[in-house]
Amino acid sequence: MPATSTSSAKAPRAPQAGLVLLKRSAIRFAAVVASLLMAALVGAPGASAFWRSVGLGAGSAITASLAAPTGVTVPSTSLGAVPVGWTASAGSITPTGYYVTRVTGSTTASACGSSPAALLAATSCTDNAVPIGTHTYVVTAVYRSWTAVSAASGNVTVVVPASNQLAFGQGPSNATAGAAISPAVTVRVQSLGLVPVANVPVTLSLGNNPGLGTLSGTATASTNLLGVATFSNLSIEKAGMGYTLTASSPGLTSVGSGSFNITPAAAKTLQITTAPTSGVASASTNLGPISVQRLDAYGNLATAGDLAVGLSSSAAGTGAFSATAGGPAVTTVTIPSGSSAVSFRYGDTKAGTPTLTASSTGLTSASQAATITAGAATKLAVISAPVTGAASASATLGPITVQRQDAFGNQTTSGSTTLLLSSSSGTSIFAITSAGANVTQATIAAGSSVTSFYYGDTKAGSPTLTFSATGLTSVTQTSNVTESPSFRLKFVGQPATSVDKNFPFSPSVSVEVVDQFDNRVDSTASITIATVAPCQIKGTAVQTAVAGLATFADLQPQGAGSNCALNATSGTLTAANSSVYSAK
């Protein structure tokens, strides 16, 4: 402890100095004795110090005491590990540390791994491997060379564990998947004579695990002063009947709980459980059954209440659902209460891979792709636009593409099919390649659904093309054949064999402009009519064609003549001669 002393400048005489020193020593000795007596009376001696001072004159000193720890506590019973706690030393002197001593009868031993050379900074510790028997504990505070010893704790009795000292208090109750088991599970730890044991760690784990679940929450807790460990947030995510918990603690025999059940939580998602469906295009709902089930957030089958499930297909307008094979179309099916799943059927007239979706309000929907294939070929279809072009002696119009299809218009590729090609025009031709050789048949090869070919016709008009095959419904298409360029003139209103002179020809003489295939051309050419001497004509001999036709209404023979003929000309067009006539 710190101490100070002072002396005056003027020293006393030698005899007087000796008396003063003797007097001071006597006073100090009396103070030390009083301090020791006081410590003995309170039972917790404090640290003390004294010193001698040699010199003359007045002196002074500042002194303080190291206080002992207080409130040393231990449990009344233990299975071998004793927790010790105390209140730190009070006062102005802060201890360097503490060491703990275990007192058993007249025997004293170091405790908590501490000693005067191995001090503890904390105000609690655990004394492990304590022998069976009754013990008390004292705690000593240390500051430099000073020590201050606490009063002894109460008794702690260390007992031998019985064969099974763990027991469930509040056992696990039935619960919902993922929800905390309530009320909280408790486990008791008791010594011989059913004395509660505190501060014993207890761990819970799954015993019977019918749902292959996982125990979540705080699964390890220590017993309180009543020997009870409480587990308030345990949960299991998988549903199952007959779960059990196992309680264990080091050195103690494990114990199992009674059985309890975990039921599914509320439905959270839908799931299609059957393999993707596939089949031939049909107007009937015969594909399936397709099964959809409801699950909670943990993958458990949910069965509570009726659940309406909406059904839809990405093949809008061609896909349909029904509750039974071939049954009436529906858009909703119901998972009944007590069940987790429902089945339905599907049909589609369009080949492809439509996506089927099952949905319900508030739940995650489920989707799956179906595969719809074409049925057997039943008909033919022209899938190219109608051909249009000028009259020709070779097949250059096209290509024309014909496809074989099933009853719903899906293209089919199975086997080969021979097509017969025909036209309502008696002057038409077909060819496999443009301007190729004339053919009357074309083949749709196996693995393909189509074939193509070309068309030609020397007659202008709108001929109907017909394509047919054995066992299949034939198909027709109207083409548009136009005239070729103007080529020559042609009399279409001829003079009679015998006509009256000086009277208009009856019927009237008329001339048309035609192409090389005799198709009238939409022309406005100027056409001139003349005759060969000695025959003569009078009237209007020059007319402009309207839509390729020029009519000479007032043209008449002038005077009599025999073996007469008319001649029509127009620029570079090939001229035409009428039939022979005689005028009388």
Long-range contacts (C-beta under 8 A, 24 or more apart in sequence): 1-49, 1-63, 1-64, 1-146, 2-62, 3-49, 3-51, 3-61, 3-62, 3-63, 4-60, 4-61, 4-62, 5-53, 5-55, 5-59, 5-60, 5-61, 6-57, 6-58, 6-59, 6-60, 7-55, 7-56, 7-57, 7-58, 7-59, 8-56, 8-57, 8-58, 9-57, 10-57, 11-56, 11-57, 12-56, 12-57, 17-56, 20-56, 21-54, 24-53, 24-59, 25-52, 28-52, 43-151, 44-68, 44-70, 44-148, 44-149, 44-150, 44-151, 45-148, 45-149, 46-148, 47-93, 47-143, 47-146, 47-147, 47-148, 49-146, 64-91, 64-92, 64-93, 65-91, 65-93, 65-148, 66-91, 66-93, 66-95, 66-141, 66-143, 66-146, 66-147, 66-148, 67-91, 67-93, 67-141, 67-148, 68-141, 68-148, 68-149, 68-150, 68-151, 69-98, 69-123, 69-139, 69-140, 69-141, 69-148, 69-150, 70-150, 70-151, 72-137, 72-138, 72-139, 72-150, 72-151, 72-152, 72-153, 73-153, 73-154, 74-135, 74-136, 74-137, 74-153, 74-154, 74-155, 74-156, 75-156, 75-197, 75-198, 75-199, 75-225, 76-154, 76-155, 76-156, 76-157, 76-195, 77-156, 77-157, 77-158, 77-159, 77-191, 77-195, 77-196, 77-197, 78-130, 78-156, 78-157, 78-158, 78-159, 78-197, 78-198, 78-199, 79-158, 79-159, 79-161, 79-165, 79-189, 79-191, 79-197, 79-200, 79-251, 80-128, 80-129, 80-130, 80-158, 80-251, 81-126, 81-127, 81-128, 81-129, 81-130, 81-199, 82-126, 82-127, 82-130, 82-135, 82-137, 82-156, 82-158, 83-124, 83-125, 83-126, 83-127, 83-198, 83-199, 84-111, 84-112, 84-124, 84-125, 84-126, 84-127, 84-137, 84-139, 84-153, 85-123, 85-124, 86-123, 86-124, 86-139, 86-150, 87-123, 88-123, 89-141, 89-148, 93-143, 93-146, 94-143, 95-141, 95-142, 95-143, 95-148, 96-142, 96-143, 96-144, 97-121, 97-141, 97-142, 98-123, 98-139, 98-140, 98-141, 98-142, 99-139, 99-140, 99-142, 100-125, 100-127, 100-137, 100-138, 100-139, 100-140, 101-137, 101-138, 101-139, 101-140, 102-127, 102-130, 102-135, 102-136, 102-137, 103-135, 103-136, 103-137, 103-138, 103-152, 104-131, 104-133, 104-134, 104-135, 111-137, 116-140, 116-142, 116-147, 126-199, 130-156, 130-158, 131-158, 132-158, 132-159, 132-160, 133-157, 133-158, 134-158, 159-191, 159-192, 159-193, 159-195, 160-192, 161-191, 161-192, 161-251, 161-252, 162-190, 162-191, 162-192, 163-253, 164-252, 164-253, 164-255, 165-189, 165-190, 165-191, 165-197, 165-252, 165-253, 166-202, 166-247, 166-248, 166-249, 166-252, 166-253, 166-254, 166-255, 167-255, 168-245, 168-247, 168-255, 168-257, 168-258, 169-228, 171-257, 171-258, 171-260, 172-234, 172-243, 172-244, 172-245, 172-257, 172-258, 172-260, 173-260, 174-260, 174-261, 174-262, 174-263, 175-235, 175-236, 175-260, 175-262, 175-263, 176-262, 176-263, 176-264, 176-265, 177-213, 177-236, 177-237, 177-238, 177-239, 177-262, 177-263, 177-264, 177-265, 177-296, 177-298, 177-300, 178-235, 178-236, 178-237, 178-265, 178-296, 178-297, 178-298, 179-235, 179-265, 180-217, 180-232, 180-233, 180-234, 180-235, 181-234, 181-235, 181-236, 181-260, 184-230, 184-231, 184-232, 184-234, 185-230, 185-231, 185-234, 185-245, 185-257, 186-228, 186-229, 186-230, 186-231, 187-223, 187-228, 187-229, 187-231, 187-247, 187-255, 188-223, 188-227, 188-228, 188-229, 189-223, 189-227, 189-228, 189-229, 189-249, 189-252, 190-227, 195-227, 196-223, 196-225, 196-226, 196-227, 196-228, 197-223, 197-227, 198-222, 198-223, 198-224, 198-225, 198-226, 198-227, 199-223, 200-227, 200-229, 200-249, 200-252, 201-229, 201-249, 201-250, 202-229, 202-247, 202-248, 202-249, 203-247, 203-248, 203-249, 204-231, 204-234, 204-245, 204-246, 204-247, 205-245, 205-246, 205-248, 206-236, 206-243, 206-244, 206-245, 206-246, 207-243, 207-244, 207-245, 207-246, 207-256, 207-257, 208-242, 208-243, 208-244, 208-259, 209-240, 209-243, 210-240, 210-241, 210-242, 210-243, 211-236, 211-238, 211-239, 211-240, 211-243, 211-262, 211-300, 212-238, 212-240, 213-237, 213-238, 213-240, 213-243, 213-262, 214-238, 215-245, 236-262, 237-298, 238-262, 238-298, 238-299, 238-300, 239-263, 239-264, 239-296, 239-298, 239-300, 239-301, 264-296, 264-298, 264-300, 264-301, 264-302, 264-303, 264-304, 265-296, 265-297, 265-298, 265-300, 265-302, 266-296, 266-302, 266-304, 267-294, 267-295, 267-296, 267-302, 267-304, 267-307, 267-360, 267-363, 268-295, 268-296, 268-297, 268-302, 268-363, 268-364, 269-294, 269-295, 269-297, 269-363, 269-364, 269-366, 270-294, 270-295, 270-309, 270-358, 270-359, 270-360, 270-363, 270-364, 270-365, 270-366, 271-295, 271-366, 272-356, 272-358, 272-366, 272-367, 272-368, 273-341, 274-343, 276-368, 276-369, 276-370, 276-371, 277-346, 277-356, 277-368, 277-370, 277-371, 278-370, 278-371, 278-372, 278-373, 279-371, 279-372, 279-373, 280-372, 280-373, 280-374, 280-375, 281-348, 281-349, 281-350, 281-351, 281-372, 281-373, 281-374, 281-375, 281-406, 281-408, 281-410, 282-347, 282-348, 282-349, 282-375, 283-347, 283-349, 283-408, 284-326, 284-347, 285-320, 285-321, 285-322, 285-325, 285-326, 285-327, 285-329, 285-345, 285-346, 285-347, 286-325, 286-326, 286-345, 286-347, 287-345, 287-346, 287-347, 287-348, 287-370, 288-325, 288-343, 288-344, 288-345, 288-346, 289-325, 289-343, 289-344, 289-345, 290-343, 290-344, 290-345, 290-346, 290-356, 290-368, 291-341, 291-342, 291-343, 292-335, 292-341, 292-342, 292-343, 292-344, 292-358, 292-366, 293-335, 293-340, 293-341, 294-335, 294-340, 294-341, 294-360, 294-363, 295-340, 301-340, 301-341, 302-340, 303-337, 303-338, 303-339, 303-340, 304-337, 305-337, 306-334, 306-335, 306-336, 306-337, 307-334, 307-335, 307-360, 307-363, 308-332, 308-333, 308-334, 308-360, 309-333, 309-334, 309-335, 309-342, 309-358, 309-359, 309-360, 310-358, 310-359, 310-360, 311-344, 311-356, 311-357, 311-358, 312-356, 312-357, 312-359, 313-346, 313-348, 313-354, 313-355, 313-356, 313-357, 313-370, 314-354, 314-355, 314-356, 314-357, 315-348, 315-350, 315-352, 315-354, 315-372, 318-348, 318-349, 318-350, 318-408, 319-346, 319-347, 319-348, 319-350, 319-354, 319-356, 320-346, 320-347, 320-348, 321-345, 321-346, 322-347, 346-370, 348-372, 349-408, 349-410, 350-408, 350-410, 351-406, 351-408, 351-410, 351-411, 374-405, 374-406, 374-410, 374-411, 374-412, 374-413, 375-406, 375-407, 375-408, 375-410, 375-412, 376-406, 376-412, 376-414, 377-404, 377-405, 377-406, 377-412, 377-414, 377-415, 377-417, 377-472, 378-405, 378-406, 378-407, 378-472, 378-473, 379-404, 379-405, 379-406, 379-407, 379-472, 379-473, 379-475, 380-404, 380-405, 380-419, 380-467, 380-468, 380-469, 380-472, 380-473, 380-474, 380-475, 381-405, 381-409, 381-475, 382-467, 382-475, 382-477, 383-450, 384-452, 386-477, 386-478, 386-479, 386-480, 387-455, 387-479, 387-480, 388-479, 388-480, 388-481, 388-482, 389-480, 389-481, 389-482, 390-481, 390-482, 390-483, 390-484, 390-485, 391-457, 391-458, 391-459, 391-460, 391-481, 391-482, 391-483, 391-484, 391-515, 391-517, 391-519, 392-456, 392-457, 392-458, 392-484, 393-429, 393-456, 393-458, 393-517, 394-429, 394-431, 394-435, 394-456, 395-429, 395-430, 395-431, 395-434, 395-435, 395-436, 395-438, 395-453, 395-454, 395-455, 395-456, 396-434, 396-435, 396-454, 396-456, 397-454, 397-455, 397-456, 397-457, 397-479, 397-481, 398-434, 398-452, 398-453, 398-454, 398-455, 399-434, 399-452, 399-453, 399-454, 400-452, 400-453, 400-454, 400-455, 400-465, 400-477, 401-450, 401-451, 401-452, 402-442, 402-444, 402-450, 402-451, 402-452, 402-467, 402-475, 403-444, 403-449, 403-450, 404-444, 404-449, 404-450, 404-469, 404-472, 405-449, 411-449, 411-450, 412-449, 413-446, 413-447, 413-448, 413-449, 414-446, 415-446, 416-443, 416-444, 416-445, 416-446, 417-443, 417-444, 417-469, 417-472, 418-442, 418-443, 418-444, 418-469, 418-470, 419-443, 419-444, 419-451, 419-467, 419-468, 419-469, 420-467, 420-468, 420-469, 421-453, 421-465, 421-466, 421-467, 422-465, 422-466, 422-467, 422-468, 423-455, 423-457, 423-463, 423-464, 423-465, 423-466, 423-479, 424-463, 424-464, 424-465, 424-466, 425-457, 425-459, 425-461, 425-463, 425-481, 426-459, 427-457, 427-458, 427-459, 427-517, 428-455, 428-456, 428-457, 428-459, 428-463, 428-465, 429-455, 429-456, 429-457, 430-454, 430-455, 430-456, 431-456, 455-479, 457-481, 458-517, 458-519, 459-517, 459-519, 460-515, 460-517, 460-519, 460-520, 483-514, 483-515, 483-517, 483-519, 483-520, 483-521, 483-522, 484-515, 484-516, 484-517, 484-519, 484-521, 485-515, 485-521, 486-513, 486-514, 486-515, 486-521, 486-523, 486-525, 486-548, 486-573, 487-514, 487-515, 487-516, 487-521, 487-573, 487-574, 488-513, 488-514, 488-516, 488-573, 488-574, 488-575, 488-576, 489-513, 489-514, 489-527, 489-568, 489-569, 489-570, 489-573, 489-574, 489-575, 489-576, 490-514, 490-518, 490-576, 491-566, 491-568, 491-576, 491-577, 491-578, 491-579, 492-549, 493-551, 494-578, 494-579, 495-557, 495-564, 495-566, 495-578, 495-579, 495-581, 496-581, 497-579, 497-580, 497-581, 497-582, 498-581, 498-582, 498-584, 499-557, 499-581, 499-582, 499-583, 499-584, 500-557, 500-583, 500-584, 501-556, 501-557, 501-558, 501-559, 501-560, 501-561, 501-583, 501-584, 502-556, 502-557, 502-558, 502-559, 503-556, 503-557, 504-539, 504-553, 504-554, 504-555, 504-556, 505-552, 505-555, 505-556, 505-557, 508-551, 508-552, 508-553, 508-555, 509-551, 509-552, 509-555, 509-566, 509-578, 510-549, 510-550, 510-551, 510-552, 511-545, 511-549, 511-550, 511-552, 511-568, 511-576, 512-545, 512-548, 512-549, 512-550, 513-545, 513-548, 513-549, 513-570, 513-573, 514-548, 520-547, 520-548, 520-549, 521-548, 522-547, 522-548, 523-547, 523-548, 525-550, 525-570, 525-571, 525-573, 526-570, 526-571, 527-568, 527-569, 527-570, 528-568, 528-569, 528-570, 529-555, 529-566, 529-567, 529-568, 530-566, 530-567, 530-569, 531-564, 531-565, 531-566, 531-567, 532-564, 532-565, 532-567, 534-561, 535-561, 535-563, 535-564, 535-565, 535-583, 536-561, 537-566, 545-570, 557-581, 557-583, 559-583, 560-584
